[in-house]
């Protein structure tokens, strides 16, 4: 809000909607971050490839020596982890601008679940979709929505306990107050209060072999599309992450 005094002594108050500007700032930040990290990633990839290749040759040459096999395994494992970080960084840099389109969420989520289960070789009964808003639609970059949901689904499946539930991973689509929400939950142990403080920090991961960029990138992409990503710490039965879209924001962009 801004105020200005007129010549006759009256006060004129201007109320500006800064949400569009905030989204543009987020998109510019994402683009500049992508360019910077991509240049670093390219510089790292060349020596990393040489290290990995040398490790492979050592492993093949001394395949009968258990000690060398153990050491070359460490080289290959950590080279793969660094390469995974580089891939995430490069993926972050490929899309510099948001290209929004209208997405009807219920059928989109059905197709997404089918694709995820096929590629991960998972029985579709392991993922349950609860659609309480079958006509809900949002204006968003569809590719970036796919990346957000993929990151959330991978985490949910990794931490779920398939032995205790016919649907260890669950997606729920609903309208909650003035927001359209997508909840991605699993029946795992949840996130400790200590880890919750660092959930969306880059390069912080409790997952073995994780890069620590998945949730960070998912939140950045949500912000660039006018959405929010949060962990619901008050959920007692399931570990739950929520993607929420403001109905007011959706009306303004449409």
HUZIZI-V788053 format. One record per pair of residues at least 4 apart in sequence whose ideal C-beta (glycine too) atoms are under 6 Angstrom apart, sorted by the first residue. I is the first residue (numbers start at 1). GAP is how many residues later the second one is. D is the distance in whole Angstrom. If there is no record, write none. Layout:
i: [I/I]
gap: [GAP/GAP]
d: [D/D]
This chain:
i: [1/2/3/3/4/5/6/6/18/23/26/26/27/27/30/30/31/34/34/34/37/37/38/38/41/41/41/44/45/48/51/52/55/55/55/58/59/62/75/81/84/85/88/88/92/98/98/98/99/100/100/100/101/102/102/103/103/103/103/104/105/105/105/106/106/109/109/112/113/113/116/116/117/117/122/126/127/128/128/129/130/131/132/133/133/133/136/138/138/139/139/140/140/141/144/148/148/149/151/151/152/152/156/156/156/156/157/159/159/160/160/160/160/160/161/161/162/165/168/168/169/170/171/172/173/174/175/176/178/179/179/180/181/181/182/183/183/184/185/185/186/187/188/190/191/191/195/198/199/199/200/200/200/202/202/203/204/205/205/213/218/219/222/222/222/226/227/227/228/229/230/231/232/232/235/245]
gap: [14/12/8/10/8/6/4/6/4/203/197/198/71/197/190/194/65/4/58/59/4/52/52/55/45/48/49/4/41/34/28/27/17/20/21/14/13/6/4/128/127/126/123/125/125/43/126/127/42/39/40/41/41/35/37/5/35/37/39/33/4/31/68/25/28/20/62/37/14/16/4/37/5/7/4/42/42/39/42/42/42/42/42/40/41/42/44/107/112/114/115/5/85/84/77/70/73/4/63/67/32/89/4/13/28/30/12/27/29/8/9/26/27/28/26/27/6/22/18/19/17/15/13/11/9/7/5/5/69/65/67/65/61/63/61/57/59/57/53/55/53/51/51/49/4/5/11/6/16/32/15/16/19/11/14/9/8/5/7/4/11/10/5/6/7/23/16/18/16/14/12/10/8/10/5/5]
d: [5/4/6/5/5/6/5/6/6/5/5/5/6/5/6/5/4/6/5/3/6/4/6/4/5/5/5/6/6/6/6/4/5/4/5/5/4/4/6/6/5/4/5/4/6/5/5/6/5/5/6/6/6/6/6/5/6/6/6/5/6/5/6/5/5/6/6/6/5/6/6/5/4/5/5/6/5/4/5/5/4/5/4/5/5/5/5/5/6/5/6/5/5/6/5/5/5/6/4/5/4/5/6/5/5/4/6/6/4/4/5/4/6/5/5/6/5/5/6/5/5/5/6/4/6/6/6/5/5/5/6/4/6/5/4/5/5/5/4/4/5/6/5/4/5/5/6/5/6/6/5/5/5/6/4/4/5/4/4/5/6/5/4/6/4/5/6/5/5/5/5/6/4/6/4/6]
